[in-house]
Amino acid sequence: MNPEAPVRAADDHWLTVLHHRFRAWRGERPFWAGLFTLLGGVPIAYFPYADLRLGNITLAMATTAGSGSLIIGVLLITLGLALWYQKGIRVFAGVAAILLALVSIPVSNLGGFFIGFLAAMVGGGLALAWAPGVPVEEEPEQAEAAEAPMDLDPFHGVPGPRGTETAYVTEKTAHADGGRNSAG
């Protein structure tokens, strides 16, 4: 294959095309926040209904608050999916995920034995911290200013007096000294 030949998407393997499309989709939304929130809801909803079998012994972890755990878990899973498909609700979903994670500690086996609690807290924090990326376009004025030679002014970059300050600092008015009045 010629390394100088133009590359077309039709020439790539279908898995490569799928991978590039997934990366582009993932980059436009709070993907990791949704994933952690979704994964945080699974142990919170699962552990109150789980039972562990060791030989002939069945260990049931069912609690009286099983319905509360199921509701919290399903809500966290729903918030995780909503973060993927409705990126505009990221602040609401982040706050709701953090609050549901905190409520899951007393309601559902210590928040799914702290596994679901920590995952939901991280997901909620990531949802609050995510901001959509805006491509930075360089303006032509900035490019011309960068190419222009610097003046030989020795005070370049030193700030001068503000427009609100008066030249008469000894006056006893409210405008002397940048708006501060002397007390005497």
C-alpha positions as CSV (number, residue, x, y, z in Angstrom):
1,M,0.0,0.0,0.0
2,N,1.3,3.4,-0.9
3,P,1.7,5.6,2.2
4,E,1.1,8.8,0.1
5,A,-2.2,7.5,-1.2
6,P,-5.3,9.3,0.1
7,V,-7.1,7.3,2.8
8,R,-10.9,6.8,2.5
9,A,-13.3,5.5,5.1
10,A,-14.4,2.9,2.6
11,D,-10.9,1.4,2.6
12,D,-10.8,0.9,6.3
13,H,-12.0,-2.3,8.0
14,W,-15.5,-2.1,9.4
15,L,-14.3,-2.4,13.0
16,T,-11.9,0.5,12.5
17,V,-14.8,2.6,11.2
18,L,-17.0,1.6,14.1
19,H,-14.2,2.4,16.5
20,H,-13.8,5.9,15.0
21,R,-17.5,6.6,15.1
22,F,-17.8,5.4,18.7
23,R,-14.9,7.7,19.7
24,A,-16.5,10.7,18.0
25,W,-19.8,9.9,19.7
26,R,-18.1,9.5,23.1
27,G,-16.3,12.7,22.8
28,E,-19.5,14.8,22.4
29,R,-21.1,13.8,25.7
30,P,-20.2,13.0,29.3
31,F,-19.6,9.3,28.5
32,W,-17.6,8.4,31.5
33,A,-20.0,10.1,33.9
34,G,-22.8,8.1,32.4
35,L,-20.9,4.9,32.6
36,F,-19.9,5.3,36.3
37,T,-23.4,6.4,37.2
38,L,-24.9,3.4,35.4
39,L,-22.4,1.0,37.0
40,G,-23.1,2.5,40.4
41,G,-26.8,1.6,40.1
42,V,-26.2,-2.1,39.4
43,P,-24.8,-3.2,42.8
44,I,-27.2,-1.0,44.7
45,A,-30.1,-2.6,43.0
46,Y,-28.6,-6.2,42.9
47,F,-27.3,-6.8,46.4
48,P,-30.5,-6.6,48.4
49,Y,-32.0,-9.3,46.2
50,A,-28.9,-11.5,45.9
51,D,-28.3,-14.7,47.7
52,L,-25.0,-16.5,48.1
53,R,-24.8,-20.3,48.1
54,L,-22.0,-22.1,49.9
55,G,-22.7,-25.8,49.6
56,N,-26.0,-26.5,51.3
57,I,-26.0,-23.1,53.0
58,T,-27.8,-20.2,51.4
59,L,-26.9,-16.7,52.6
60,A,-29.6,-14.2,51.8
61,M,-28.8,-10.5,51.9
62,A,-32.5,-9.4,51.5
63,T,-33.4,-6.4,53.6
64,T,-36.7,-4.8,54.4
65,A,-35.7,-1.8,52.3
66,G,-35.3,-3.9,49.1
67,S,-37.8,-1.8,47.2
68,G,-36.0,1.4,48.1
69,S,-32.7,-0.1,46.9
70,L,-34.4,-1.2,43.6
71,I,-35.8,2.3,43.1
72,I,-32.4,4.0,43.8
73,G,-30.6,1.5,41.5
74,V,-33.0,1.9,38.6
75,L,-32.9,5.7,39.0
76,L,-29.1,5.7,38.8
77,I,-29.1,3.4,35.8
78,T,-31.7,5.7,34.1
79,L,-29.6,8.8,34.9
80,G,-26.5,7.1,33.5
81,L,-28.3,6.4,30.2
82,A,-29.8,9.9,30.2
83,L,-26.3,11.4,30.5
84,W,-25.3,9.6,27.3
85,Y,-28.3,10.6,25.2
86,Q,-29.4,14.0,26.8
87,K,-26.1,15.9,27.5
88,G,-28.1,19.0,28.4
89,I,-29.3,17.5,31.7
90,R,-25.8,16.9,33.0
91,V,-26.0,19.2,36.0
92,F,-29.4,17.8,37.1
93,A,-28.2,14.2,36.6
94,G,-24.9,14.9,38.4
95,V,-26.7,16.4,41.5
96,A,-29.3,13.7,41.4
97,A,-26.7,10.9,41.2
98,I,-24.7,12.3,44.1
99,L,-27.9,12.6,46.2
100,L,-29.1,9.1,45.3
101,A,-25.6,7.7,46.2
102,L,-25.7,9.4,49.6
103,V,-29.3,8.1,50.2
104,S,-28.2,4.6,49.2
105,I,-25.8,4.3,52.2
106,P,-28.6,3.8,54.9
107,V,-31.2,2.4,52.5
108,S,-29.4,-0.4,50.5
109,N,-26.6,-2.3,52.3
110,L,-24.2,0.6,52.7
111,G,-24.7,1.7,49.1
112,G,-24.1,-1.7,47.6
113,F,-21.2,-2.4,50.0
114,F,-19.7,1.0,49.0
115,I,-19.1,-0.2,45.4
116,G,-22.2,1.4,44.0
117,F,-21.9,4.4,46.3
118,L,-18.4,5.2,45.1
119,A,-19.2,4.6,41.4
120,A,-22.3,6.8,41.6
121,M,-20.4,9.6,43.5
122,V,-17.6,9.6,40.8
123,G,-20.2,9.5,38.0
124,G,-22.1,12.4,39.6
125,G,-18.9,14.4,40.0
126,L,-17.8,13.8,36.5
127,A,-21.3,14.8,35.2
128,L,-21.0,18.1,37.1
129,A,-17.4,18.7,35.9
130,W,-18.0,18.0,32.2
131,A,-18.4,20.9,29.8
132,P,-18.9,20.6,26.1
133,G,-15.8,21.4,24.1
134,V,-15.8,24.4,21.8
135,P,-13.2,24.4,19.1
136,V,-10.9,27.4,19.3
137,E,-10.7,29.4,16.1
138,E,-7.8,31.8,15.7
139,E,-9.0,35.2,14.6
140,P,-7.1,37.0,11.9
141,E,-6.5,40.0,14.2
142,Q,-4.7,37.8,16.7
143,A,-2.6,36.3,14.0
144,E,-1.6,39.7,12.6
145,A,-0.8,40.9,16.2
146,A,1.4,37.9,16.7
147,E,3.3,38.6,13.5
148,A,3.7,42.4,14.2
149,P,7.0,43.4,15.7
150,M,7.0,44.6,19.3
151,D,7.4,48.4,20.0
152,L,10.5,49.5,21.6
153,D,8.5,51.1,24.4
154,P,10.4,50.6,27.7
155,F,7.0,50.6,29.6
156,H,5.4,48.0,27.4
157,G,3.0,45.9,29.6
158,V,3.2,48.3,32.6
159,P,-0.3,49.5,33.5
160,G,-1.0,53.2,33.4
161,P,-3.5,55.2,35.5
162,R,-7.1,54.3,35.2
163,G,-9.6,56.6,33.5
164,T,-11.6,57.1,36.7
165,E,-8.6,58.4,38.8
166,T,-7.9,62.0,39.0
167,A,-4.5,63.6,38.7
168,Y,-5.0,65.5,42.0
169,V,-4.5,63.0,44.7
170,T,-4.5,65.6,47.5
171,E,-8.2,66.4,47.0
172,K,-10.7,65.4,49.7
173,T,-13.4,64.3,47.2
174,A,-14.8,60.8,46.6
175,H,-13.0,60.6,43.3
176,A,-9.5,61.1,44.7
177,D,-7.3,58.0,44.8
178,G,-9.5,55.8,42.6
179,G,-12.7,56.3,44.5
180,R,-11.3,56.1,48.1
181,N,-11.7,59.2,50.2
182,S,-9.1,60.1,52.8
183,A,-10.4,60.4,56.4
184,G,-9.0,63.7,57.3
